[in-house]
Amino acid sequence: MTDTHAEATIEASATLPSITITRDFQATPAQLFRAHTDPELYARWVGPSDIDTEIVHWDARTGGSWAYHNTRGDERYSFHGSFHDVREDRIVQTFTFDGWPDSVSLETMTFEDLGDGRTRMHSTSLLDSFSSRDGMLASGMETGINDGYAKLDELLANGEV
C-alpha cells in the first residue's frame, strides 16, 4: 500500500546554490527510472495537480534532449534541457524554465534500493547563483514536486508503472 501522505524533503544548501530533494517510494529503482524516462508516463505525473503536460521532444538517452509545455487554463510554461548521463541508477540532465533562460540547473538524480520494493530518490539541482536558486524555491516548486510525486504514487499503486 502506498503512503498517501509522503512528502519530499527539499533542502537548500547554505554554502552552494543548490537544492536537494529526497523522497521514498513504494517502487523499485527500475520503476522510478521508467517513470522519469518514459515520456508518456512522465507527462502523466510531473508537476502540480492543476496543470497539463505536453511533451514536445523527448530523447531520454545519454546525449539526448527534452522539452515540454505545462498549461493551466490560458497560461503556458515551457521547459527544456539535455540528458547528459542516463543509466538505470542515475540520471544527469540540465533543466531550463524558458521564462528564466539564464537560470540553467544541472540535476543529478539517483535511485537507492531500500529493499522490500522501496526506493529512495535523491535529486540535487545545482544552479548558477543563489539568486536563481532562491527564485526556484520561491516559484512554488514544493507544490509541484509533492503534487507530482503523489500522482506518481497513484500510478505505481495502480500498476501502471
Buried (B, 14 or more C-beta within 10 A) or exposed (E): EBEEEBEBEBEBEEEEBBBBBBBBBBBBBBBBBBBBBBBEBBBBBBBBEEBEBEBEEBEBEEEBBBBBBBEEEEEEBBBBBBBBEBEEEEBBBBBBBEEEEEBBBBBBBBBBBEEEEBBBBBBBBBBEEBEBBBBBBEBEBBEBBBBBBBBBBBBBBEEEB
